[in-house]
Amino acid sequence: MKRPVALALLACALLPLAAFAADEAALEKGLTDALRYDRAKGERVAPSGPALQAYIQAGYLDLKPSVRADYTDYRVLKKPAPFMGQSLVLVEEEYMSQYIGCCVDEGVSAVVRVAGSTAAMEKFAKANACTFQPKYDPAEELTGRNLGLSLPVGRYAKLSCHENDANR
């Protein structure tokens, strides 16, 4: 009798962890779909808005971007999220809601803190009209542009899936 009760208690304790993992997988799929390119249609498979809203609702992102500069929202994650075997730490979304004078390159970029092989990201970039930077320097981009953002010291990579990436 004690064994079934113990197993039931263990199952109840692990159920929230399984749900959390499923939620993270759904978040990652939503963002991946926003980055994925449909060559037949000449556009991304899904819009980025719903993917980012899901991260907001799950508590990974604030409702407002960390910084908005030109046409780009920079969103630093409040806690790392899994993304293609790495830790997603920053999402850049470029879009035009109002014309302010120049060239918009609509799309989304994912910045990850690297812990291991980035082969999955490289393969994804090649298959989906994206650009992959295996050695991305967030200090140069974020601090150098006076955005007031910084990430902890570490190794970073950037997957950029914008309109201009598809036209290269």
C-alpha positions as CSV (number, residue, x, y, z in Angstrom):
1,M,0.0,0.0,0.0
2,K,2.8,2.4,0.8
3,R,4.4,2.1,-2.7
4,P,1.3,3.3,-4.7
5,V,0.8,6.2,-2.3
6,A,4.5,7.2,-2.6
7,L,4.3,6.9,-6.4
8,A,1.1,9.0,-6.5
9,L,2.8,11.7,-4.3
10,L,5.9,11.6,-6.6
11,A,3.7,12.0,-9.7
12,C,1.9,14.9,-8.1
13,A,5.2,16.6,-7.3
14,L,6.6,16.1,-10.8
15,L,3.4,17.1,-12.7
16,P,4.1,20.9,-12.4
17,L,7.6,20.3,-13.7
18,A,6.3,18.4,-16.7
19,A,3.8,21.2,-17.4
20,F,6.6,23.8,-17.0
21,A,8.7,21.9,-19.6
22,A,5.8,21.7,-21.9
23,D,5.2,25.4,-21.6
24,E,8.8,26.1,-22.4
25,A,8.6,23.9,-25.4
26,A,5.5,25.7,-26.6
27,L,7.2,29.1,-26.1
28,E,10.3,27.9,-28.1
29,K,8.1,26.6,-30.9
30,G,6.2,29.9,-31.1
31,L,9.4,31.9,-31.4
32,T,11.0,29.4,-33.8
33,D,7.9,29.7,-36.1
34,A,8.2,33.5,-36.0
35,L,11.8,33.0,-37.2
36,R,11.1,30.2,-39.7
37,Y,10.9,31.2,-43.4
38,D,8.4,29.9,-45.9
39,R,10.3,30.1,-49.3
40,A,7.1,29.5,-51.3
41,K,5.3,32.4,-49.7
42,G,8.4,34.6,-49.3
43,E,7.6,35.4,-45.7
44,R,8.0,34.2,-42.1
45,V,5.8,31.3,-41.1
46,A,4.2,33.2,-38.1
47,P,4.1,36.7,-36.8
48,S,6.3,37.6,-33.9
49,G,3.7,39.4,-31.8
50,P,1.9,36.2,-30.5
51,A,5.2,34.5,-29.8
52,L,6.4,37.5,-27.7
53,Q,3.0,37.8,-26.0
54,A,3.4,34.2,-24.9
55,Y,6.8,34.9,-23.3
56,I,5.2,38.0,-21.6
57,Q,2.3,35.9,-20.2
58,A,4.8,33.2,-19.0
59,G,6.8,35.9,-17.1
60,Y,9.9,35.8,-19.2
61,L,9.5,39.3,-20.7
62,D,8.0,42.6,-19.4
63,L,5.1,44.0,-21.3
64,K,7.1,47.0,-22.4
65,P,10.4,46.5,-24.2
66,S,13.6,47.1,-22.1
67,V,14.6,49.8,-24.8
68,R,13.1,51.0,-28.0
69,A,15.5,52.5,-30.5
70,D,14.7,53.5,-34.0
71,Y,12.4,50.7,-35.2
72,T,13.7,48.1,-32.8
73,D,12.4,46.8,-29.5
74,Y,15.1,45.2,-27.3
75,R,13.7,42.8,-24.7
76,V,16.0,41.4,-22.1
77,L,14.5,38.2,-20.6
78,K,13.9,38.3,-16.8
79,K,15.0,34.7,-16.6
80,P,16.7,32.6,-19.3
81,A,14.5,30.4,-21.4
82,P,15.7,27.4,-23.5
83,F,16.1,28.0,-27.2
84,M,17.8,25.6,-29.6
85,G,19.9,24.0,-26.9
86,Q,21.0,27.4,-25.5
87,S,19.7,30.0,-23.0
88,L,17.7,32.8,-24.7
89,V,18.6,36.1,-23.0
90,L,17.5,38.8,-25.4
91,V,14.9,39.2,-28.2
92,E,15.1,42.0,-30.7
93,E,12.1,42.8,-32.8
94,E,12.2,45.3,-35.6
95,Y,8.9,46.6,-37.0
96,M,7.4,49.8,-38.2
97,S,4.4,51.2,-36.4
98,Q,5.0,54.8,-37.5
99,Y,7.4,56.1,-40.1
100,I,10.2,58.0,-38.5
101,G,12.5,58.6,-41.4
102,C,14.4,55.6,-42.8
103,C,14.9,52.0,-43.4
104,V,13.1,49.3,-41.4
105,D,14.3,45.7,-41.6
106,E,11.3,43.9,-40.1
107,G,11.9,40.7,-38.3
108,V,13.2,39.1,-35.1
109,S,16.6,38.2,-33.6
110,A,17.3,35.9,-30.8
111,V,20.4,36.3,-28.7
112,V,21.5,33.3,-26.6
113,R,24.1,32.7,-24.0
114,V,26.1,29.8,-25.5
115,A,26.7,26.6,-23.5
116,G,27.8,24.0,-26.0
117,S,27.3,23.5,-29.7
118,T,25.5,26.0,-31.8
119,A,25.1,23.6,-34.7
120,A,21.3,23.6,-34.4
121,M,21.1,27.4,-34.7
122,E,23.5,27.4,-37.6
123,K,21.5,24.7,-39.5
124,F,18.3,26.6,-38.8
125,A,19.8,29.9,-40.1
126,K,20.8,28.2,-43.4
127,A,17.4,26.6,-43.9
128,N,15.4,29.6,-43.0
129,A,16.9,32.7,-44.6
130,C,18.5,33.9,-41.4
131,T,21.9,35.2,-40.4
132,F,23.8,33.5,-37.6
133,Q,26.6,35.2,-35.6
134,P,28.3,32.5,-33.5
135,K,30.4,35.2,-31.7
136,Y,28.1,38.0,-30.9
137,D,29.3,40.8,-28.7
138,P,26.3,42.3,-26.9
139,A,28.5,45.0,-25.3
140,E,29.4,46.4,-28.8
141,E,25.7,46.4,-29.9
142,L,23.9,47.4,-26.7
143,T,26.5,49.6,-24.9
144,G,28.1,50.9,-28.0
145,R,24.8,52.2,-29.3
146,N,24.1,53.8,-25.9
147,L,21.0,51.7,-25.3
148,G,21.6,51.5,-21.6
149,L,21.4,47.7,-21.7
150,S,24.1,45.1,-20.8
151,L,24.3,41.4,-20.4
152,P,26.6,39.5,-18.0
153,V,30.1,38.5,-19.3
154,G,29.8,35.3,-21.3
155,R,29.8,33.8,-24.8
156,Y,26.8,34.9,-26.9
157,A,25.4,34.1,-30.4
158,K,22.8,35.8,-32.4
159,L,20.2,34.4,-34.8
160,S,18.8,37.2,-37.0
161,C,15.7,36.5,-39.1
162,H,14.8,39.8,-40.7
163,E,13.6,40.8,-44.1
164,N,17.1,41.7,-45.3
165,D,18.4,38.3,-44.1
166,A,15.9,36.7,-46.5
167,N,17.0,38.9,-49.4
168,R,20.7,38.0,-49.2
